[in-house]
Amino acid sequence: MRRPQFIKTDHIFSMTSRIGIYQFASGTTPDKNYGYSIDDQTRALILALFLYHQKNERRHLKLARIYLNFIERAQLKDGRFHNFADFKGRFIDRVGSEDCFGRTIWALGVCQCYGPRDIKQRAEKIFKKSKSKIKKLRYIRSKAYASLGLIEIFREKKESEIKEELKRITQYLIKKFKESSSLNWSFFEDKLIYANAILPLALLSIFEVSGNQEELNPGLKSLDFLNRVCRIKGFPAPIGFEGWYPRGQKKAQFGQQPIDVCDMVLAAIKAYELTGEKKYSQMAKDWFSWFLGNNIYQLEMYDPKTGGCFDGIFKTGINPNQGAESTICFHLANLEISNLKTIK
């Protein structure tokens, strides 16, 4: 299954207004009725900065500034963030979830490593206002998302405070892994739900800066576990949200989301970078091929005409809409796969 020679990002631009990237699309047309989500701005900001870093095109920097503007406006006085805004950019919630907070910290960290001076300075200001809230995060994925941002900031700043926060998150992740794991279940929880691969990605990324073997082993074991159980008839198949996968019970086949595929690609590539084991580069390529038709329907999720990605796999077939999350996740995964050839 061949990767397309030319990958278009046009749909990212068509989904973006002066306010931010719209959440949803009706087919390929932005659905303005649902407005905006900070979750999508953070993912889009990461993608825009990665594209700018790789291609050095100012149009990607323009996108990054739009998404950062949204985050800046969304920040509350206590350092947390709104999540949802209407089509005019007016915030319609009291405060966003912990997951959206963690994802925002991740994006702010990427700004520190990949942004030009003005973006770095603005992101640092936002982060300083928010960092006291990180230690109050309660949920495992929120902590994992935040750790990915802290790692990027630590690479730049080498601050002891950041190091201590990463240590706290690491200890929590390892504790959860030990509590939940058994001979046939190597994971952090008793139920596979959404963004599962973000947990091994977090531990592997922390190992990259700490060198502590205690982080590497559960990171690899949990990734191997996900790669083994998240399959249907041999095809990569992220756990569907139409039931999830409680331990010892039936695994949901439908409601497969591109974001979970992207997380598997990112985690597998990180494992390959750290170990040099070819099975992880093959794992990354195998999961990326889900977008290109290596899925239970054997249909392409990436639309080469628009540069968009369909919104998921359901019992009735492929969701024909090309929303922000799906399209961003395809392009993030594609960028990482394209960098594989540079890894020795």
Phi and psi in degrees as GROMACS dihedral restraints (atoms count N, CA, C in turn):
[ dihedral_restraints ]
;  ai    aj    ak    al  type     phi  dphi    fc
    3     4     5     6     1   -85.2    20    10
    4     5     6     7     1   140.1    20    10
    6     7     8     9     1   -75.3    20    10
    7     8     9    10     1   137.0    20    10
    9    10    11    12     1   -55.8    20    10
   10    11    12    13     1   140.3    20    10
   12    13    14    15     1   -69.8    20    10
   13    14    15    16     1   -37.4    20    10
   15    16    17    18     1  -118.8    20    10
   16    17    18    19     1   124.2    20    10
   18    19    20    21     1  -108.0    20    10
   19    20    21    22     1   119.0    20    10
   21    22    23    24     1   -90.2    20    10
   22    23    24    25     1   142.6    20    10
   24    25    26    27     1  -111.8    20    10
   25    26    27    28     1    16.2    20    10
   27    28    29    30     1   -54.4    20    10
   28    29    30    31     1   -38.8    20    10
   30    31    32    33     1   -66.1    20    10
   31    32    33    34     1   -29.6    20    10
   33    34    35    36     1   -60.4    20    10
   34    35    36    37     1   -43.5    20    10
   36    37    38    39     1   -69.8    20    10
   37    38    39    40     1   -40.3    20    10
   39    40    41    42     1   -70.1    20    10
   40    41    42    43     1   -22.8    20    10
   42    43    44    45     1   -85.9    20    10
   43    44    45    46     1    -8.0    20    10
   45    46    47    48     1  -103.8    20    10
   46    47    48    49     1   130.0    20    10
   48    49    50    51     1  -106.5    20    10
   49    50    51    52     1  -173.6    20    10
   51    52    53    54     1   -68.7    20    10
   52    53    54    55     1   -15.7    20    10
   54    55    56    57     1   -89.1    20    10
   55    56    57    58     1   -40.2    20    10
   57    58    59    60     1   167.2    20    10
   58    59    60    61     1  -165.8    20    10
   60    61    62    63     1   -94.7    20    10
   61    62    63    64     1   128.8    20    10
   63    64    65    66     1   -63.3    20    10
   64    65    66    67     1   148.1    20    10
   66    67    68    69     1   -65.5    20    10
   67    68    69    70     1   -52.9    20    10
   69    70    71    72     1  -122.3    20    10
   70    71    72    73     1   163.6    20    10
   72    73    74    75     1  -132.6    20    10
   73    74    75    76     1   150.5    20    10
   75    76    77    78     1  -103.2    20    10
   76    77    78    79     1   102.2    20    10
   78    79    80    81     1    68.9    20    10
   79    80    81    82     1  -117.0    20    10
   81    82    83    84     1  -106.6    20    10
   82    83    84    85     1    -0.3    20    10
   84    85    86    87     1   -94.6    20    10
   85    86    87    88     1   128.0    20    10
   87    88    89    90     1   -53.8    20    10
   88    89    90    91     1   132.1    20    10
   90    91    92    93     1   -94.8    20    10
   91    92    93    94     1    96.7    20    10
   93    94    95    96     1   -69.9    20    10
   94    95    96    97     1   -17.4    20    10
   96    97    98    99     1   -61.3    20    10
   97    98    99   100     1   -28.3    20    10
   99   100   101   102     1   -95.6    20    10
  100   101   102   103     1    -3.5    20    10
  102   103   104   105     1    63.2    20    10
  103   104   105   106     1  -136.1    20    10
  105   106   107   108     1  -130.2    20    10
  106   107   108   109     1   155.7    20    10
  108   109   110   111     1  -131.1    20    10
  109   110   111   112     1   139.4    20    10
  111   112   113   114     1   -65.7    20    10
  112   113   114   115     1   -28.4    20    10
  114   115   116   117     1   -54.8    20    10
  115   116   117   118     1   -44.8    20    10
  117   118   119   120     1   -71.6    20    10
  118   119   120   121     1   -33.3    20    10
  120   121   122   123     1   -65.8    20    10
  121   122   123   124     1   -38.5    20    10
  123   124   125   126     1   -67.6    20    10
  124   125   126   127     1   -44.7    20    10
  126   127   128   129     1   -63.4    20    10
  127   128   129   130     1   -42.2    20    10
  129   130   131   132     1   -67.1    20    10
  130   131   132   133     1   -34.9    20    10
  132   133   134   135     1   -64.1    20    10
  133   134   135   136     1   -45.0    20    10
  135   136   137   138     1   -59.6    20    10
  136   137   138   139     1   -47.2    20    10
  138   139   140   141     1   -61.7    20    10
  139   140   141   142     1   -45.7    20    10
  141   142   143   144     1   -61.0    20    10
  142   143   144   145     1   -40.8    20    10
  144   145   146   147     1   -71.3    20    10
  145   146   147   148     1   -36.5    20    10
  147   148   149   150     1   -63.9    20    10
  148   149   150   151     1   -42.1    20    10
  150   151   152   153     1   -64.3    20    10
  151   152   153   154     1   -42.1    20    10
  153   154   155   156     1   -63.6    20    10
  154   155   156   157     1   -42.7    20    10
  156   157   158   159     1   -62.2    20    10
  157   158   159   160     1   -37.7    20    10
  159   160   161   162     1   -83.0    20    10
  160   161   162   163     1   -40.9    20    10
  162   163   164   165     1  -104.9    20    10
  163   164   165   166     1   -17.9    20    10
  165   166   167   168     1    56.5    20    10
  166   167   168   169     1    41.6    20    10
  168   169   170   171     1  -105.8    20    10
  169   170   171   172     1   129.5    20    10
  171   172   173   174     1   -66.2    20    10
  172   173   174   175     1   -20.6    20    10
  174   175   176   177     1   -65.4    20    10
  175   176   177   178     1   -30.7    20    10
  177   178   179   180     1   -73.8    20    10
  178   179   180   181     1   -33.2    20    10
  180   181   182   183     1   -67.3    20    10
  181   182   183   184     1   -36.3    20    10
  183   184   185   186     1   -62.0    20    10
  184   185   186   187     1   -42.8    20    10
  186   187   188   189     1   -60.4    20    10
  187   188   189   190     1   -46.5    20    10
  189   190   191   192     1   -57.4    20    10
  190   191   192   193     1   -39.9    20    10
  192   193   194   195     1   -68.8    20    10
  193   194   195   196     1   -34.4    20    10
  195   196   197   198     1   -62.7    20    10
  196   197   198   199     1   -46.6    20    10
  198   199   200   201     1   -68.4    20    10
  199   200   201   202     1   -37.7    20    10
  201   202   203   204     1   -68.4    20    10
  202   203   204   205     1   -34.9    20    10
  204   205   206   207     1   -57.8    20    10
  205   206   207   208     1   -43.5    20    10
  207   208   209   210     1   -60.9    20    10
  208   209   210   211     1   -47.0    20    10
  210   211   212   213     1   -60.9    20    10
  211   212   213   214     1   -42.3    20    10
  213   214   215   216     1   -59.4    20    10
  214   215   216   217     1   -46.8    20    10
  216   217   218   219     1   -67.3    20    10
  217   218   219   220     1   -31.3    20    10
  219   220   221   222     1   -78.1    20    10
  220   221   222   223     1   -13.8    20    10
  222   223   224   225     1   -71.3    20    10
  223   224   225   226     1   131.9    20    10
  225   226   227   228     1   -86.1    20    10
  226   227   228   229     1   167.7    20    10
  228   229   230   231     1   -61.7    20    10
  229   230   231   232     1   -30.1    20    10
  231   232   233   234     1   -86.7    20    10
  232   233   234   235     1     3.3    20    10
  234   235   236   237     1    99.9    20    10
  235   236   237   238     1   -15.3    20    10
  237   238   239   240     1   -79.3    20    10
  238   239   240   241     1  -174.7    20    10
  240   241   242   243     1  -136.1    20    10
  241   242   243   244     1   146.5    20    10
  243   244   245   246     1   -66.5    20    10
  244   245   246   247     1   157.5    20    10
  246   247   248   249     1  -108.0    20    10
  247   248   249   250     1   -52.5    20    10
  249   250   251   252     1  -104.4    20    10
  250   251   252   253     1   139.4    20    10
  252   253   254   255     1  -131.6    20    10
  253   254   255   256     1   149.9    20    10
  255   256   257   258     1   -78.8    20    10
  256   257   258   259     1  -175.7    20    10
  258   259   260   261     1   -66.2    20    10
  259   260   261   262     1   -16.4    20    10
  261   262   263   264     1   -94.0    20    10
  262   263   264   265     1     0.3    20    10
  264   265   266   267     1    88.1    20    10
  265   266   267   268     1    11.2    20    10
  267   268   269   270     1   -86.2    20    10
  268   269   270   271     1   127.9    20    10
  270   271   272   273     1   -72.1    20    10
  271   272   273   274     1   135.9    20    10
  273   274   275   276     1  -119.1    20    10
  274   275   276   277     1     7.9    20    10
  276   277   278   279     1  -122.7    20    10
  277   278   279   280     1   163.6    20    10
  279   280   281   282     1   -78.3    20    10
  280   281   282   283     1   -46.2    20    10
  282   283   284   285     1  -158.5    20    10
  283   284   285   286     1   147.3    20    10
  285   286   287   288     1   -78.8    20    10
  286   287   288   289     1   172.2    20    10
  288   289   290   291     1   -72.9    20    10
  289   290   291   292     1   168.7    20    10
  291   292   293   294     1   -66.2    20    10
  292   293   294   295     1   -35.0    20    10
  294   295   296   297     1   -62.3    20    10
  295   296   297   298     1   -41.5    20    10
  297   298   299   300     1   -68.2    20    10
  298   299   300   301     1   -31.9    20    10
  300   301   302   303     1   -64.1    20    10
  301   302   303   304     1   -48.3    20    10
  303   304   305   306     1   -60.9    20    10
  304   305   306   307     1   -41.8    20    10
  306   307   308   309     1   -63.9    20    10
  307   308   309   310     1   -35.1    20    10
  309   310   311   312     1   -67.2    20    10
  310   311   312   313     1   -39.9    20    10
  312   313   314   315     1   -61.3    20    10
  313   314   315   316     1   -39.7    20    10
  315   316   317   318     1   -58.8    20    10
  316   317   318   319     1   -48.3    20    10
  318   319   320   321     1   -63.9    20    10
  319   320   321   322     1   -39.5    20    10
  321   322   323   324     1   -64.4    20    10
  322   323   324   325     1   -34.6    20    10
  324   325   326   327     1   -66.6    20    10
  325   326   327   328     1   -41.4    20    10
  327   328   329   330     1   -62.3    20    10
  328   329   330   331     1   -35.9    20    10
  330   331   332   333     1   -58.1    20    10
  331   332   333   334     1   -37.9    20    10
  333   334   335   336     1   -66.1    20    10
  334   335   336   337     1   -31.0    20    10
  336   337   338   339     1   -93.0    20    10
  337   338   339   340     1   -32.2    20    10
  339   340   341   342     1  -118.4    20    10
  340   341   342   343     1    -7.6    20    10
  342   343   344   345     1   -87.6    20    10
  343   344   345   346     1   153.1    20    10
  345   346   347   348     1   -69.2    20    10
  346   347   348   349     1   177.0    20    10
  348   349   350   351     1   -55.6    20    10
  349   350   351   352     1   -45.1    20    10
  351   352   353   354     1   -66.1    20    10
  352   353   354   355     1   -38.5    20    10
  354   355   356   357     1   -68.9    20    10
  355   356   357   358     1   -40.5    20    10
  357   358   359   360     1   -59.2    20    10
  358   359   360   361     1   -45.6    20    10
  360   361   362   363     1   -65.2    20    10
  361   362   363   364     1   -43.4    20    10
  363   364   365   366     1   -66.5    20    10
  364   365   366   367     1   -42.0    20    10
  366   367   368   369     1   -65.2    20    10
  367   368   369   370     1   -38.0    20    10
  369   370   371   372     1   -64.5    20    10
  370   371   372   373     1   -39.8    20    10
  372   373   374   375     1   -63.3    20    10
  373   374   375   376     1   -43.3    20    10
  375   376   377   378     1   -64.0    20    10
  376   377   378   379     1   -44.6    20    10
  378   379   380   381     1   -62.1    20    10
  379   380   381   382     1   -44.0    20    10
  381   382   383   384     1   -59.2    20    10
  382   383   384   385     1   -34.2    20    10
  384   385   386   387     1   -73.2    20    10
  385   386   387   388     1   -23.9    20    10
  387   388   389   390     1  -101.2    20    10
  388   389   390   391     1   -20.5    20    10
  390   391   392   393     1   -63.1    20    10
  391   392   393   394     1   -26.3    20    10
  393   394   395   396     1   -67.3    20    10
  394   395   396   397     1   -19.4    20    10
  396   397   398   399     1   -83.1    20    10
  397   398   399   400     1   -14.7    20    10
  399   400   401   402     1   -63.4    20    10
  400   401   402   403     1   -43.9    20    10
  402   403   404   405     1   -68.4    20    10
  403   404   405   406     1   -11.6    20    10
  405   406   407   408     1   -93.3    20    10
  406   407   408   409     1    -2.0    20    10
  408   409   410   411     1   -62.8    20    10
  409   410   411   412     1   138.3    20    10
  411   412   413   414     1  -106.1    20    10
  412   413   414   415     1   -25.4    20    10
  414   415   416   417     1  -101.7    20    10
  415   416   417   418     1   145.4    20    10
  417   418   419   420     1   -63.4    20    10
  418   419   420   421     1   -41.2    20    10
  420   421   422   423     1   -70.9    20    10
  421   422   423   424     1   -35.2    20    10
  423   424   425   426     1   -60.4    20    10
  424   425   426   427     1   -43.4    20    10
  426   427   428   429     1   -64.7    20    10
  427   428   429   430     1   -41.4    20    10
  429   430   431   432     1   -64.3    20    10
  430   431   432   433     1   -46.1    20    10
  432   433   434   435     1   -58.2    20    10
  433   434   435   436     1   -47.5    20    10
  435   436   437   438     1   -61.6    20    10
  436   437   438   439     1   -37.8    20    10
  438   439   440   441     1   -61.5    20    10
  439   440   441   442     1   -35.4    20    10
  441   442   443   444     1   -64.2    20    10
  442   443   444   445     1   -35.2    20    10
  444   445   446   447     1   -73.1    20    10
  445   446   447   448     1   -40.4    20    10
  447   448   449   450     1   -62.1    20    10
  448   449   450   451     1   -37.0    20    10
  450   451   452   453     1   -60.9    20    10
  451   452   453   454     1   -45.0    20    10
  453   454   455   456     1   -63.4    20    10
  454   455   456   457     1   -40.2    20    10
  456   457   458   459     1   -67.8    20    10
  457   458   459   460     1   -39.5    20    10
  459   460   461   462     1   -64.3    20    10
  460   461   462   463     1   -37.0    20    10
  462   463   464   465     1   -57.8    20    10
  463   464   465   466     1   -35.7    20    10
  465   466   467   468     1   -85.4    20    10
  466   467   468   469     1   -40.4    20    10
  468   469   470   471     1  -103.6    20    10
  469   470   471   472     1   -29.5    20    10
  471   472   473   474     1    54.4    20    10
  472   473   474   475     1    37.4    20    10
  474   475   476   477     1   -83.2    20    10
  475   476   477   478     1   138.7    20    10
  477   478   479   480     1   -64.6    20    10
  478   479   480   481     1   -32.9    20    10
  480   481   482   483     1   -63.4    20    10
  481   482   483   484     1   -40.7    20    10
  483   484   485   486     1   -67.6    20    10
  484   485   486   487     1   -40.8    20    10
  486   487   488   489     1   -60.9    20    10
  487   488   489   490     1   -41.6    20    10
  489   490   491   492     1   -66.7    20    10
  490   491   492   493     1   -38.6    20    10
  492   493   494   495     1   -66.7    20    10
  493   494   495   496     1   -40.1    20    10
  495   496   497   498     1   -62.7    20    10
  496   497   498   499     1   -37.3    20    10
  498   499   500   501     1   -63.5    20    10
  499   500   501   502     1   -42.0    20    10
  501   502   503   504     1   -62.7    20    10
  502   503   504   505     1   -43.4    20    10
  504   505   506   507     1   -66.3    20    10
  505   506   507   508     1   -40.9    20    10
  507   508   509   510     1   -59.8    20    10
  508   509   510   511     1   -48.0    20    10
  510   511   512   513     1   -60.1    20    10
  511   512   513   514     1   -38.6    20    10
  513   514   515   516     1   -65.5    20    10
  514   515   516   517     1   -46.8    20    10
  516   517   518   519     1   -62.1    20    10
  517   518   519   520     1   -43.9    20    10
  519   520   521   522     1   -65.7    20    10
  520   521   522   523     1   -40.2    20    10
  522   523   524   525     1   -60.2    20    10
  523   524   525   526     1   -46.4    20    10
  525   526   527   528     1   -64.5    20    10
  526   527   528   529     1   -37.8    20    10
  528   529   530   531     1   -64.6    20    10
  529   530   531   532     1   -45.2    20    10
  531   532   533   534     1   -65.9    20    10
  532   533   534   535     1   -37.4    20    10
  534   535   536   537     1   -67.8    20    10
  535   536   537   538     1   -35.0    20    10
  537   538   539   540     1   -98.3    20    10
  538   539   540   541     1   -18.2    20    10
  540   541   542   543     1   -80.6    20    10
  541   542   543   544     1   149.1    20    10
  543   544   545   546     1  -145.6    20    10
  544   545   546   547     1  -170.0    20    10
  546   547   548   549     1   -58.9    20    10
  547   548   549   550     1   -39.2    20    10
  549   550   551   552     1  -109.8    20    10
  550   551   552   553     1     7.3    20    10
  552   553   554   555     1  -142.0    20    10
  553   554   555   556     1    99.5    20    10
  555   556   557   558     1  -106.9    20    10
  556   557   558   559     1    74.7    20    10
  558   559   560   561     1  -148.3    20    10
  559   560   561   562     1   176.4    20    10
  561   562   563   564     1   -89.6    20    10
  562   563   564   565     1   -13.1    20    10
  564   565   566   567     1  -141.5    20    10
  565   566   567   568     1   169.3    20    10
  567   568   569   570     1   -91.2    20    10
  568   569   570   571     1    10.8    20    10
  570   571   572   573     1  -149.6    20    10
  571   572   573   574     1   130.4    20    10
  573   574   575   576     1   -89.4    20    10
  574   575   576   577     1   124.8    20    10
  576   577   578   579     1  -125.0    20    10
  577   578   579   580     1  -120.3    20    10
  579   580   581   582     1  -100.7    20    10
  580   581   582   583     1   159.7    20    10
  582   583   584   585     1    49.3    20    10
  583   584   585   586     1    40.1    20    10
  585   586   587   588     1   -62.8    20    10
  586   587   588   589     1   -41.0    20    10
  588   589   590   591     1   -72.6    20    10
  589   590   591   592     1   -10.0    20    10
  591   592   593   594     1   -67.1    20    10
  592   593   594   595     1   -23.0    20    10
  594   595   596   597     1   -74.1    20    10
  595   596   597   598     1   -51.3    20    10
  597   598   599   600     1   -62.7    20    10
  598   599   600   601     1   -35.5    20    10
  600   601   602   603     1   -58.7    20    10
  601   602   603   604     1   -41.3    20    10
  603   604   605   606     1   -62.7    20    10
  604   605   606   607     1   -48.1    20    10
  606   607   608   609     1   -65.0    20    10
  607   608   609   610     1   -41.2    20    10
  609   610   611   612     1   -64.8    20    10
  610   611   612   613     1   -38.3    20    10
  612   613   614   615     1   -69.3    20    10
  613   614   615   616     1   -36.8    20    10
  615   616   617   618     1   -65.8    20    10
  616   617   618   619     1   -41.5    20    10
  618   619   620   621     1   -58.5    20    10
  619   620   621   622     1   -35.6    20    10
  621   622   623   624     1   -59.5    20    10
  622   623   624   625     1   -32.7    20    10
  624   625   626   627     1   -98.6    20    10
  625   626   627   628     1   -17.8    20    10
  627   628   629   630     1  -103.4    20    10
  628   629   630   631     1   -33.2    20    10
  630   631   632   633     1    73.7    20    10
  631   632   633   634     1    14.3    20    10
  633   634   635   636     1   -86.4    20    10
  634   635   636   637     1   116.7    20    10
  636   637   638   639     1   -59.3    20    10
  637   638   639   640     1   -24.8    20    10
  639   640   641   642     1   -61.9    20    10
  640   641   642   643     1   -24.7    20    10
  642   643   644   645     1   -88.7    20    10
  643   644   645   646     1   -32.7    20    10
  645   646   647   648     1   -66.9    20    10
  646   647   648   649     1   -47.6    20    10
  648   649   650   651     1   -60.7    20    10
  649   650   651   652     1   -52.2    20    10
  651   652   653   654     1   -66.3    20    10
  652   653   654   655     1   -28.6    20    10
  654   655   656   657     1   -62.8    20    10
  655   656   657   658     1   -46.6    20    10
  657   658   659   660     1   -71.1    20    10
  658   659   660   661     1   -41.9    20    10
  660   661   662   663     1   -62.4    20    10
  661   662   663   664     1   -43.1    20    10
  663   664   665   666     1   -69.9    20    10
  664   665   666   667     1   -34.7    20    10
  666   667   668   669     1   -67.0    20    10
  667   668   669   670     1   -45.0    20    10
  669   670   671   672     1   -59.8    20    10
  670   671   672   673     1   -39.9    20    10
  672   673   674   675     1   -61.5    20    10
  673   674   675   676     1   -47.8    20    10
  675   676   677   678     1   -61.4    20    10
  676   677   678   679     1   -41.9    20    10
  678   679   680   681     1   -63.7    20    10
  679   680   681   682     1   -31.8    20    10
  681   682   683   684     1   -77.4    20    10
  682   683   684   685     1   -45.2    20    10
  684   685   686   687     1   -88.3    20    10
  685   686   687   688     1   -21.6    20    10
  687   688   689   690     1   -89.7    20    10
  688   689   690   691     1    64.2    20    10
  690   691   692   693     1  -145.9    20    10
  691   692   693   694     1   148.9    20    10
  693   694   695   696     1  -133.9    20    10
  694   695   696   697     1   117.2    20    10
  696   697   698   699     1    54.8    20    10
  697   698   699   700     1    34.5    20    10
  699   700   701   702     1    88.7    20    10
  700   701   702   703     1   -14.7    20    10
  702   703   704   705     1   -81.9    20    10
  703   704   705   706     1   143.0    20    10
  705   706   707   708     1   -57.0    20    10
  706   707   708   709     1   132.2    20    10
  708   709   710   711     1  -149.2    20    10
  709   710   711   712     1    94.7    20    10
  711   712   713   714     1   -58.9    20    10
  712   713   714   715     1   150.0    20    10
  714   715   716   717     1   -59.2    20    10
  715   716   717   718     1   129.1    20    10
  717   718   719   720     1   -79.2    20    10
  718   719   720   721     1   147.5    20    10
  720   721   722   723     1   -77.9    20    10
  721   722   723   724     1    -4.4    20    10
  723   724   725   726     1   -85.0    20    10
  724   725   726   727     1    57.3    20    10
  726   727   728   729     1   128.4    20    10
  727   728   729   730     1   -19.3    20    10
  729   730   731   732     1    56.7    20    10
  730   731   732   733     1  -154.1    20    10
  732   733   734   735     1  -144.0    20    10
  733   734   735   736     1    84.2    20    10
  735   736   737   738     1   -69.0    20    10
  736   737   738   739     1   142.4    20    10
  738   739   740   741     1   -54.1    20    10
  739   740   741   742     1   128.3    20    10
  741   742   743   744     1    80.3    20    10
  742   743   744   745     1     2.0    20    10
  744   745   746   747     1  -117.6    20    10
  745   746   747   748     1  -172.3    20    10
  747   748   749   750     1   -73.2    20    10
  748   749   750   751     1   141.7    20    10
  750   751   752   753     1   -91.3    20    10
  751   752   753   754     1   130.2    20    10
  753   754   755   756     1   -71.8    20    10
  754   755   756   757     1   130.0    20    10
  756   757   758   759     1   -89.6    20    10
  757   758   759   760     1   -28.7    20    10
  759   760   761   762     1  -115.4    20    10
  760   761   762   763     1   160.2    20    10
  762   763   764   765     1    89.7    20    10
  763   764   765   766     1    27.8    20    10
  765   766   767   768     1   -70.6    20    10
  766   767   768   769     1   131.4    20    10
  768   769   770   771     1  -115.9    20    10
  769   770   771   772     1   140.0    20    10
  771   772   773   774     1   -57.7    20    10
  772   773   774   775     1   -30.0    20    10
  774   775   776   777     1   -61.9    20    10
  775   776   777   778     1   -35.8    20    10
  777   778   779   780     1   -71.1    20    10
  778   779   780   781     1   -33.2    20    10
  780   781   782   783     1   -66.8    20    10
  781   782   783   784     1   -45.1    20    10
  783   784   785   786     1   -57.9    20    10
  784   785   786   787     1   -45.1    20    10
  786   787   788   789     1   -61.5    20    10
  787   788   789   790     1   -38.1    20    10
  789   790   791   792     1   -65.4    20    10
  790   791   792   793     1   -40.3    20    10
  792   793   794   795     1   -62.2    20    10
  793   794   795   796     1   -47.1    20    10
  795   796   797   798     1   -62.2    20    10
  796   797   798   799     1   -42.8    20    10
  798   799   800   801     1   -67.9    20    10
  799   800   801   802     1   -41.4    20    10
  801   802   803   804     1   -65.8    20    10
  802   803   804   805     1   -39.8    20    10
  804   805   806   807     1   -65.4    20    10
  805   806   807   808     1   -40.2    20    10
  807   808   809   810     1   -61.8    20    10
  808   809   810   811     1   -41.6    20    10
  810   811   812   813     1   -62.4    20    10
  811   812   813   814     1   -39.0    20    10
  813   814   815   816     1   -67.0    20    10
  814   815   816   817     1   -42.2    20    10
  816   817   818   819     1   -59.8    20    10
  817   818   819   820     1   -36.9    20    10
  819   820   821   822     1   -82.1    20    10
  820   821   822   823     1   -34.4    20    10
  822   823   824   825     1  -107.6    20    10
  823   824   825   826     1   -25.5    20    10
  825   826   827   828     1    73.7    20    10
  826   827   828   829     1     6.2    20    10
  828   829   830   831     1   -77.4    20    10
  829   830   831   832     1   125.3    20    10
  831   832   833   834     1   -64.0    20    10
  832   833   834   835     1   -22.8    20    10
  834   835   836   837     1   -62.9    20    10
  835   836   837   838     1   -27.0    20    10
  837   838   839   840     1   -80.4    20    10
  838   839   840   841     1   -33.2    20    10
  840   841   842   843     1   -68.0    20    10
  841   842   843   844     1   -37.2    20    10
  843   844   845   846     1   -67.4    20    10
  844   845   846   847     1   -38.3    20    10
  846   847   848   849     1   -60.7    20    10
  847   848   849   850     1   -44.4    20    10
  849   850   851   852     1   -61.6    20    10
  850   851   852   853     1   -45.4    20    10
  852   853   854   855     1   -65.1    20    10
  853   854   855   856     1   -39.1    20    10
  855   856   857   858     1   -63.2    20    10
  856   857   858   859     1   -44.3    20    10
  858   859   860   861     1   -70.6    20    10
  859   860   861   862     1   -37.3    20    10
  861   862   863   864     1   -62.6    20    10
  862   863   864   865     1   -33.1    20    10
  864   865   866   867     1   -66.1    20    10
  865   866   867   868     1   -13.4    20    10
  867   868   869   870     1   -55.6    20    10
  868   869   870   871     1   -38.8    20    10
  870   871   872   873     1   -66.4    20    10
  871   872   873   874     1   -26.3    20    10
  873   874   875   876     1  -101.0    20    10
  874   875   876   877     1     9.0    20    10
  876   877   878   879     1   117.8    20    10
  877   878   879   880     1    -3.6    20    10
  879   880   881   882     1   -85.9    20    10
  880   881   882   883     1    63.9    20    10
  882   883   884   885     1  -139.3    20    10
  883   884   885   886     1   177.9    20    10
  885   886   887   888     1   -63.7    20    10
  886   887   888   889     1   -23.7    20    10
  888   889   890   891     1   -95.7    20    10
  889   890   891   892     1    -9.7    20    10
  891   892   893   894     1    53.4    20    10
  892   893   894   895     1    44.0    20    10
  894   895   896   897     1  -124.1    20    10
  895   896   897   898     1   145.5    20    10
  897   898   899   900     1   -71.6    20    10
  898   899   900   901     1   134.8    20    10
  900   901   902   903     1   -93.8    20    10
  901   902   903   904     1   -26.6    20    10
  903   904   905   906     1   -84.5    20    10
  904   905   906   907     1   133.0    20    10
  906   907   908   909     1  -102.6    20    10
  907   908   909   910     1   104.7    20    10
  909   910   911   912     1   -67.5    20    10
  910   911   912   913     1   -17.1    20    10
  912   913   914   915     1   -73.5    20    10
  913   914   915   916     1   -35.2    20    10
  915   916   917   918     1  -109.2    20    10
  916   917   918   919     1   -23.8    20    10
  918   919   920   921     1    82.4    20    10
  919   920   921   922     1    13.2    20    10
  921   922   923   924     1   -99.2    20    10
  922   923   924   925     1   176.2    20    10
  924   925   926   927     1  -133.0    20    10
  925   926   927   928     1   136.8    20    10
  927   928   929   930     1   -68.3    20    10
  928   929   930   931     1   154.7    20    10
  930   931   932   933     1   -82.2    20    10
  931   932   933   934     1    -0.1    20    10
  933   934   935   936     1   147.8    20    10
  934   935   936   937     1   174.1    20    10
  936   937   938   939     1  -110.7    20    10
  937   938   939   940     1   124.2    20    10
  939   940   941   942     1  -125.9    20    10
  940   941   942   943     1   169.5    20    10
  942   943   944   945     1   -58.3    20    10
  943   944   945   946     1   -34.5    20    10
  945   946   947   948     1   -81.5    20    10
  946   947   948   949     1    -7.6    20    10
  948   949   950   951     1   130.2    20    10
  949   950   951   952     1  -159.9    20    10
  951   952   953   954     1   -83.4    20    10
  952   953   954   955     1   134.5    20    10
  954   955   956   957     1   -67.6    20    10
  955   956   957   958     1   120.7    20    10
  957   958   959   960     1   -77.8    20    10
  958   959   960   961     1    -6.5    20    10
  960   961   962   963     1   -80.3    20    10
  961   962   963   964     1   149.6    20    10
  963   964   965   966     1  -119.7    20    10
  964   965   966   967     1    80.6    20    10
  966   967   968   969     1   -79.7    20    10
  967   968   969   970     1   176.3    20    10
  969   970   971   972     1   -65.4    20    10
  970   971   972   973     1   -50.7    20    10
  972   973   974   975     1   -56.3    20    10
  973   974   975   976     1   -48.9    20    10
  975   976   977   978     1   -61.8    20    10
  976   977   978   979     1   -46.3    20    10
  978   979   980   981     1   -66.9    20    10
  979   980   981   982     1   -43.7    20    10
  981   982   983   984     1   -60.4    20    10
  982   983   984   985     1   -44.8    20    10
  984   985   986   987     1   -65.5    20    10
  985   986   987   988     1   -37.3    20    10
  987   988   989   990     1   -59.5    20    10
  988   989   990   991     1   -47.5    20    10
  990   991   992   993     1   -70.4    20    10
  991   992   993   994     1   -33.8    20    10
  993   994   995   996     1   -62.9    20    10
  994   995   996   997     1   -46.3    20    10
  996   997   998   999     1   -63.4    20    10
  997   998   999  1000     1   -40.6    20    10
  999  1000  1001  1002     1   -63.6    20    10
 1000  1001  1002  1003     1   -41.6    20    10
 1002  1003  1004  1005     1   -60.6    20    10
 1003  1004  1005  1006     1   -43.0    20    10
 1005  1006  1007  1008     1   -68.1    20    10
 1006  1007  1008  1009     1   -40.5    20    10
 1008  1009  1010  1011     1   -62.8    20    10
 1009  1010  1011  1012     1   -39.1    20    10
 1011  1012  1013  1014     1   -66.1    20    10
 1012  1013  1014  1015     1   -23.8    20    10
 1014  1015  1016  1017     1   -83.6    20    10
 1015  1016  1017  1018     1   -11.3    20    10
 1017  1018  1019  1020     1   -57.4    20    10
 1018  1019  1020  1021     1   -37.0    20    10
 1020  1021  1022  1023     1   -65.7    20    10
 1021  1022  1023  1024     1   -17.3    20    10
 1023  1024  1025  1026     1   -89.6    20    10
 1024  1025  1026  1027     1    -6.9    20    10
 1026  1027  1028  1029     1   -90.0    20    10
 1027  1028  1029  1030     1   129.0    20    10
